[in-house]
Amino acid sequence: MENAIAIQNLGAYNRGELHFKWVELPTTTERIKEVIKEVLNTPYNDEEYHIADYNDCCGLLYEYFGEWASPYEVNEFMELVEESGLDKEVLSLLADCVSTKEEFKEVILEDEDYFILYDVSNERKLGLELVYEFNWLGLSKEELDKIENYLDYEYIGREAGHDGWVIDRINRVAVKVNR
């Protein structure tokens, strides 16, 4: 159950009962309707429900939606996330680079809106990648060879952080979203 929401009967909750069911996402609209019907099926004819909990791969859902969100909207969002094909570490880093779910949707739908560098675990490695792979300094290979001993790659990587690069040290990935 990597991506799921817990739909809870609000009336039962207010009576002190926990009556909820987990739904794995993404799923079909029919499945969500079925779970809501099951959760609301009590002798009290309850009509209100809410999302009591989230279990998602990258910790985005509660931050983006909260407990009063529509399960259908959350499901639609998770369909986009799944269609992106990005792994959870990259998704989590992308979320760190943007402020809203709308920006996040734009980023995962448009491949050219972000850069991903793998095998980057610190500022020095990020600086090296930016200088040699992205030609951040705008110098030719020969010019770089002449000044290589004078470059502070850690400083360059730190400055890149101010430019929007985010490093996940555990998973050795760096991401930058272009805005």
C-alpha positions in Angstrom: 0.0 0.0 0.0 2.5 2.6 -1.2 0.0 5.2 -2.2 -3.4 5.3 -0.4 -5.9 7.4 1.5 -8.1 6.5 4.5 -11.6 7.6 3.9 -13.4 8.0 7.2 -17.0 8.4 8.2 -17.2 11.8 9.9 -20.5 11.1 11.7 -19.1 8.0 13.3 -15.9 9.8 14.2 -17.9 12.5 16.0 -19.7 9.7 17.9 -16.3 8.4 19.0 -16.1 5.5 16.5 -13.4 4.9 14.0 -15.1 3.7 10.8 -12.7 4.1 7.8 -11.3 2.2 4.9 -8.0 2.5 3.0 -8.1 2.9 -0.8 -5.0 2.4 -2.8 -4.3 5.1 -5.4 -4.6 5.5 -8.3 -7.8 3.7 -8.7 -11.1 4.0 -10.5 -13.9 6.5 -9.7 -16.2 3.5 -9.2 -13.8 2.0 -6.5 -13.8 5.3 -4.6 -17.6 5.5 -4.7 -17.8 2.0 -3.5 -15.5 2.7 -0.5 -17.4 5.9 0.4 -20.6 3.9 0.3 -19.1 1.2 2.6 -17.8 3.7 5.0 -21.1 5.6 5.2 -23.1 2.4 5.6 -24.1 2.7 9.3 -27.5 2.6 11.1 -27.3 6.4 11.5 -27.5 7.1 7.7 -24.3 9.2 7.8 -23.6 11.4 4.8 -20.2 13.1 5.6 -16.8 11.7 5.1 -13.2 13.0 5.0 -9.7 11.8 4.3 -8.4 10.8 7.7 -4.9 9.8 6.6 -2.5 9.6 3.7 0.1 7.0 2.9 2.0 8.2 -0.1 5.4 7.5 -1.6 6.8 11.0 -1.4 4.9 12.7 1.4 3.1 15.1 -0.9 -0.6 14.4 -0.4 -1.3 15.8 3.0 0.7 18.9 2.3 -1.1 19.5 -1.0 -4.6 18.4 -0.1 -5.3 18.1 3.7 -8.2 16.2 5.2 -11.1 18.0 3.4 -9.9 17.3 -0.1 -12.0 15.4 -2.6 -10.8 11.8 -2.9 -11.4 12.1 -6.6 -9.1 15.0 -6.9 -6.4 13.2 -4.9 -6.8 10.2 -7.1 -6.5 12.3 -10.3 -3.3 13.8 -8.9 -1.8 10.4 -8.1 -2.7 9.2 -11.7 -0.5 12.1 -13.0 2.3 11.1 -10.5 2.2 7.5 -11.7 2.1 8.5 -15.4 5.2 10.6 -14.9 7.3 7.4 -14.3 9.6 9.2 -11.9 10.9 7.4 -8.8 9.8 8.6 -5.4 13.1 10.2 -4.5 13.0 12.4 -7.5 9.3 13.2 -6.9 10.1 14.2 -3.3 12.9 16.5 -4.4 10.7 18.1 -7.1 8.2 18.8 -4.4 10.9 20.5 -2.4 11.5 22.8 -5.3 8.0 24.1 -5.9 5.3 25.7 -3.6 2.0 24.4 -4.9 0.4 21.3 -6.3 -0.3 23.2 -9.5 3.4 24.0 -9.9 4.2 20.3 -9.1 1.7 19.1 -11.8 3.3 21.5 -14.4 6.8 20.2 -13.6 5.9 16.5 -13.8 4.0 17.0 -17.0 6.7 18.9 -18.7 10.1 17.1 -18.9 12.0 20.2 -19.9 11.0 22.1 -16.8 13.6 20.4 -14.5 17.0 18.8 -14.5 18.1 15.7 -12.6 21.7 14.7 -11.8 22.3 11.3 -10.5 25.3 10.2 -8.3 25.5 13.6 -6.6 25.7 13.4 -2.8 27.2 16.7 -1.9 28.0 20.3 -3.0 31.4 19.4 -4.4 30.0 16.7 -6.7 27.2 19.0 -7.8 29.8 21.7 -8.6 31.8 19.2 -10.6 28.7 18.1 -12.6 27.6 21.7 -13.3 31.0 22.8 -14.5 31.8 19.8 -16.7 28.4 18.5 -17.8 26.4 21.7 -17.9 29.3 24.0 -18.8 28.1 26.4 -16.1 31.2 28.6 -16.5 30.9 28.8 -20.3 34.5 27.8 -20.8 36.0 25.4 -23.4 37.6 22.1 -22.3 41.0 23.6 -22.8 40.2 26.7 -20.7 38.8 24.5 -17.9 41.9 22.4 -17.9 44.0 25.5 -17.4 42.1 26.8 -14.4 40.9 23.5 -12.8 43.2 23.7 -9.8 41.8 27.1 -8.9 38.1 26.1 -8.9 36.3 25.6 -5.7 33.7 23.0 -6.7 32.1 22.9 -3.2 31.5 26.6 -3.4 30.1 26.3 -6.9 27.7 23.6 -5.6 26.7 25.7 -2.6 25.9 28.6 -4.9 23.9 26.3 -7.1 21.7 25.7 -4.1 20.9 29.4 -4.1 20.0 29.0 -7.7 17.4 26.3 -6.9 19.3 23.0 -6.9 18.3 20.6 -4.2 20.4 17.6 -3.2 19.1 14.3 -1.7 22.3 13.1 0.0 20.9 9.7 0.9 19.7 8.8 -2.6 22.5 10.7 -4.3 20.3 12.8 -6.6 20.2 16.5 -7.3 17.2 18.3 -8.9 16.6 21.8 -10.2 13.2 23.1 -11.4 13.3 25.9 -14.0 10.8 28.6 -13.4 
